[in-house]
Amino acid sequence: MTTFMESVHAKAKSDPRRVVLPEGDDERMVEAAALATAQGLARITLLGSSAKIQETAKARGLSLDGVEVVDTASLPALEEYAKEFYELRKNKGLTLDTALGTMRDPLFYGAMMVRKGAVDAFVAGAVNSTGNVCRAGIQIVGLQDGIKTLSSFFVMNLPHPTFGQAGTLFYADCGVVPNPDASQLADIAITTAESWRMLMGTEPVVAMLSFSTKGSAKHPDIDKVLEATRLAHEKEPSLLIDGELQGDAALIAKVGEKKAPGSPVAGKANVLIFPDLDAGNIAYKLTERLAGAEALGPILQGNKKPCCDLSRGCKASDIVNVTAVNVVRIQYRMQAG
Ligand SMILES: CC(C)(COP(=O)(O)OP(=O)(O)OC[C@H]1O[C@@H](n2cnc3c(N)ncnc32)[C@H](O)[C@@H]1OP(=O)(O)O)[C@@H](O)C(=O)NCCC(=O)NCCS
């Protein structure tokens, strides 16, 4: 059976897109650039010290044929990008000088390359913190029309095919928004549903999770989930979404039939939306450790163009995988127009 990642790699290879890796001074980024290029997954731009990048490639026997290297000591569009950033944020008190300083940071320069269309997406986070990667995505690349919340999802691949689509489920948000209100939670549901369509190619079935199913308990936290479900449904009436549902009612047909009879989602969910970051983060780690699932993420979502974060402990192969995910998301957006 084709795994999730094998299918993502195959799709990426069919139309490799341009991805910038702004943390080129890190050896893992150089290795990932060489691997992704050799495998035909993406057209890579590396930002960093040219000398250091060449040195890493030589020491590791990596070919950088086909990789564009932009030296951060002489960034070609520095002034233009700084002006653009200044215009974007001058009403927040940003000065041209500070904008220039920020643009010298390869992370923010790379994000501006995405904004300006010099590349299609960025992948960073091997060196930068999640917070900084999010800020570059929010402030520079911007958010999708109709979405006000940057969030993230995990692809959870279970070792058995019982749940989700052949054992694959998406969990959100497990990485970005600590305490979403109802409107942010609705955004998280809608963007994760869209991420499912992009990467899985099928229709999402979205469960809005809670400690209650269909009024079995009363609490303001449940009201939040109900309101988020209503808002998401209002924004996207054709989306298969239901809540509030407990985890068992969302996943197990018999429990779903009993606790939420007539629900189009109960027992069939493939996308699980958690009420807050505590629940989401704890759930993904428990699923990983107790159920032996492979967790891929957190993958950022909600940006106008794809931006991806990495764990600082990532390996070159993780960077390659996340790059391939970004390429597939770009392809989807381009096809959708
Ligand atoms: C996303 C994150 C960086 C925002 O940080 P913050 O300190 O709340 O935001 P800032 O004060 O830097 O604000 C930056 C801007 O982004 C906006 N913003 C913050 N979070 C946002 C979100 N999730 N979606 C959209 N916009 C957001 C703010 O409104 C602000 O807008 P403005 O500057 O135009 O007024 C923060 O929530 C974060 O670090 N999350 C990651 C949590 C984490 O560490 N996860 C790893 C373990 S799982």
The ligand as an ORCA input file, in Angstrom:
! r2SCAN-3c Opt
* xyz 0 1
  C       1.683     32.634     16.587
  C       2.378     33.342     17.717
  C       3.826     33.556     17.309
  C       1.768     34.714     17.916
  O       2.495     35.315     18.913
  P       1.955     36.591     19.667
  O       3.003     36.978     20.610
  O       0.580     36.304     20.154
  O       1.830     37.563     18.493
  P       2.558     38.913     18.300
  O       2.302     39.793     19.469
  O       3.977     38.692     17.884
  O       1.671     39.444     17.131
  C       1.999     39.305     15.785
  C       0.776     39.593     14.962
  O       0.153     38.373     14.607
  C      -1.199     38.361     15.033
  N      -1.457     36.997     15.409
  C      -1.004     36.361     16.501
  N      -1.362     35.058     16.443
  C      -2.053     34.904     15.286
  C      -2.637     33.790     14.649
  N      -2.609     32.565     15.174
  N      -3.218     33.986     13.457
  C      -3.269     35.196     12.884
  N      -2.719     36.289     13.435
  C      -2.116     36.127     14.622
  C      -1.307     39.364     16.111
  O      -2.636     39.837     16.147
  C      -0.289     40.408     15.644
  O      -0.864     41.206     14.658
  P      -0.317     42.675     14.391
  O       1.161     42.707     14.714
  O      -0.586     42.916     12.965
  O      -1.084     43.515     15.353
  C       2.259     32.595     19.057
  O       0.925     32.269     19.293
  C       3.130     31.394     19.130
  O       4.314     31.511     19.379
  N       2.550     30.213     18.910
  C       3.315     29.028     18.889
  C       3.133     28.304     20.184
  C       4.261     27.379     20.339
  O       5.290     27.741     20.856
  N       4.097     26.187     19.798
  C       5.152     25.234     19.825
  C       4.824     24.128     20.740
  S       3.524     23.176     20.122
*
